[in-house]
Amino acid sequence: NLEQDALEELRMLSNFQAGEHALVQLLLLGQPEFKERLDKAPELEQLRQRVIATHHLTAMDMAEIRPYAEHRMKLVGWYGTPAIDETAIAPLFAYSGGMPRKLNNVMTRVLLMGSVERRDVIDGALVDAVVADILAVMDAVGLARAVVEVALAHDLGRQAEPAGDAIHDLLD
């Protein structure tokens, strides 16, 4: 989400040197869209010339889900309770697609629900319940956005039918 001017300032920071050594080295992390922007924008040519390495973190496969989740939990003091049942792995993978950020988010919610319910085992049923909650919220947010768009379109005179009828149609 960095603006063009901010990226140019980062490039300029990379110009500072003490003798032959750079005073500043930058590590930029971003979504694939950032790399695409960096690769394609002609105005970022000078910044692109300063890139010495890139790496794309790909999605994990299903066999990596458990070790990854357990590693992250060990970093914060987890000693095996709650245990992650084998039945939890497939729905964690299905929801996250192996993407670490999505897995982190769903695991946070799963662990919270497991704590609230005083679970000793995180199983597939718990993961399914959490994923259903997440998807329900996403559906509700999508519906709310659609209602707002219909109401705004009506208020701006872009819609011939009354807003109430259009919103009713969305809810059906």
C-alpha positions in Angstrom: 0.0 0.0 0.0 3.0 2.3 -0.3 2.4 5.4 -2.4 4.8 6.1 -5.3 6.4 9.0 -3.3 7.2 6.7 -0.4 8.8 4.1 -2.6 10.9 6.9 -4.2 12.0 8.0 -0.7 13.0 4.4 0.1 15.1 4.4 -3.1 16.7 7.6 -2.2 17.6 6.2 1.2 19.5 3.4 -0.5 21.8 6.0 -2.0 23.5 6.9 1.3 26.9 5.4 1.6 30.0 5.6 3.8 32.9 5.0 1.5 31.9 2.1 -0.6 29.4 0.6 1.8 25.7 1.3 1.8 24.5 2.8 5.1 21.0 1.5 4.6 19.8 -1.9 3.3 16.1 -2.4 2.8 14.0 -5.5 3.1 10.6 -5.1 1.5 7.9 -7.6 2.1 4.6 -7.6 0.3 1.9 -9.4 -1.4 2.3 -10.7 -5.0 0.6 -7.5 -6.2 3.6 -5.4 -4.8 6.1 -7.5 -6.8 3.9 -7.1 -9.9 3.8 -3.4 -9.4 7.5 -3.2 -8.9 8.2 -5.3 -12.0 5.8 -3.4 -14.3 5.9 0.3 -13.2 8.4 2.2 -15.4 8.7 4.9 -12.7 10.1 2.3 -10.3 13.0 1.3 -12.6 15.7 2.8 -10.4 14.3 1.0 -7.3 14.0 -2.2 -9.3 17.7 -1.9 -10.2 18.6 -1.9 -6.5 16.8 -5.2 -5.8 19.4 -7.9 -5.2 17.1 -10.8 -4.3 13.5 -11.7 -4.4 11.6 -14.7 -3.1 8.0 -15.8 -3.4 6.5 -17.7 -0.4 4.3 -20.3 -1.9 1.4 -22.1 -0.2 2.2 -25.0 2.0 1.0 -28.5 1.2 -1.2 -30.4 3.6 1.7 -32.3 5.1 3.2 -28.9 6.3 0.1 -27.7 8.1 0.6 -29.6 11.4 4.4 -28.8 11.8 3.8 -25.2 10.9 0.9 -24.8 13.4 2.8 -26.6 16.1 6.0 -24.6 15.6 4.1 -21.3 15.9 2.4 -22.6 19.1 5.7 -23.7 20.6 7.1 -20.3 20.1 4.5 -19.0 22.6 4.9 -21.7 25.2 2.7 -24.5 23.9 3.6 -27.9 25.3 1.1 -30.2 23.6 -2.2 -29.1 25.1 -4.5 -28.7 23.4 -3.4 -31.4 21.0 -4.1 -31.1 17.4 -6.1 -34.1 16.2 -5.4 -35.5 12.7 -9.0 -34.7 11.8 -8.2 -31.0 12.1 -5.6 -30.9 9.4 -7.7 -31.3 6.3 -10.2 -28.6 7.2 -7.4 -26.2 8.2 -5.8 -26.9 4.8 -9.0 -26.6 2.9 -9.9 -23.2 4.4 -6.3 -21.7 4.3 -5.3 -23.1 1.0 -1.9 -23.6 2.7 -1.4 -19.8 2.9 0.4 -19.0 6.2 -1.6 -15.8 6.9 -5.0 -17.5 6.5 -3.8 -20.5 8.5 -2.6 -18.1 11.3 -5.9 -16.4 11.3 -8.0 -19.5 11.4 -5.8 -21.1 14.1 -6.1 -18.0 16.3 -9.9 -18.4 16.1 -9.8 -22.2 16.6 -7.5 -21.8 19.7 -9.8 -19.1 21.1 -12.9 -21.3 20.6 -11.0 -24.3 22.0 -10.0 -22.2 25.1 -13.6 -21.0 25.6 -14.9 -24.5 25.4 -12.0 -25.9 27.5 -11.0 -28.3 24.8 -8.0 -30.6 25.3 -8.1 -31.6 21.6 -8.5 -29.5 18.5 -10.4 -31.7 16.1 -12.0 -31.3 12.7 -15.4 -30.6 14.1 -14.1 -27.6 16.0 -12.2 -26.3 12.9 -15.4 -26.8 10.8 -17.4 -24.8 13.3 -14.9 -21.9 13.4 -14.7 -21.9 9.6 -18.5 -21.8 9.4 -18.5 -18.8 11.7 -15.8 -17.0 9.6 -17.7 -17.7 6.4 -21.0 -16.6 8.0 -19.4 -13.3 9.0 -17.9 -12.9 5.5 -21.4 -13.5 4.0 -22.9 -11.0 6.4 -20.3 -8.4 5.5 -20.9 -9.1 1.8 -24.6 -8.7 2.2 -24.1 -5.5 4.2 -21.9 -4.1 1.5 -24.5 -4.9 -1.2 -27.3 -3.3 0.9 -25.2 -0.1 1.3 -24.4 -0.1 -2.5 -28.1 -0.4 -3.3 -29.0 2.3 -0.9 -26.3 4.6 -2.2 -27.2 4.0 -5.8 -30.8 4.8 -5.0 -29.9 8.0 -3.1 -27.7 9.1 -6.0 -30.6 8.5 -8.4 -28.9 5.7 -10.3 -31.6 3.1 -9.5 -35.2 3.4 -10.8 -36.8 1.0 -8.4 -37.3 2.0 -4.7 -34.3 1.0 -2.5 -36.5 -1.0 -0.2 -37.6 -3.3 -3.0 -34.0 -3.8 -4.1 -32.8 -4.5 -0.6 -35.7 -6.9 -0.1 -34.6 -8.8 -3.3 -31.1 -9.1 -1.8 -32.4 -10.7 1.3 -34.5 -13.3 -0.5 
